[in-house]
């Protein structure tokens, strides 16, 4: 399982999200810990999109 680090700026910005979007982003980020290359991920960019938001991650 991979480690998940959330930047402080992302935590601050999460206060402005709707509860449903915050939940979707949390679920997607948590799933990245189990499967770092889910369907739909751009291999070169190492990010996934959740609505209008992006989760960017490093191996």
C-alpha positions in Angstrom: 0.0 0.0 0.0 1.2 3.5 -0.9 1.4 6.5 1.4 -1.0 9.4 0.9 0.3 12.9 1.7 -2.1 15.8 1.4 -0.6 19.3 1.0 -1.7 21.9 3.5 -3.0 24.2 0.7 -5.3 21.3 -0.5 -6.6 20.9 3.0 -7.4 24.6 3.2 -9.0 24.6 -0.2 -11.2 21.6 0.7 -13.2 23.8 3.0 -14.6 25.5 -0.1 -15.8 22.3 -1.7 -19.3 21.0 -1.5 -19.6 18.0 0.9 -20.3 15.7 -2.0 -17.3 16.8 -4.0 -15.0 16.6 -0.9 -16.3 13.0 -0.4 -15.6 12.1 -4.0 -12.1 13.4 -3.8 -11.4 11.7 -0.5 -12.6 8.4 -1.9 -10.5 8.7 -5.1 -7.4 9.7 -3.1 -7.9 6.8 -0.7 -8.3 4.4 -3.6 -4.9 5.6 -5.0 -3.3 4.1 -1.9 -4.5 0.7 -2.9 -4.3 1.0 -6.7 -1.9 3.7 -7.9 -2.7 3.1 -11.6 -6.5 3.0 -11.8 -8.4 3.0 -15.1 -8.5 6.5 -16.7 -5.2 7.6 -15.2 -2.7 9.4 -17.5 0.5 7.4 -17.1 2.8 10.4 -17.9 0.9 12.9 -15.9 0.3 10.7 -12.9 -3.0 12.4 -12.0 -6.7 11.6 -12.1 -9.6 13.9 -12.4 -12.6 14.1 -10.1 -15.1 16.5 -11.5 -13.4 19.8 -12.1 -10.5 18.8 -9.7 -7.3 16.9 -10.1 -5.4 14.6 -7.8 -1.7 14.6 -8.7 0.5 12.0 -7.2 4.1 10.7 -7.2 5.3 7.1 -6.9 
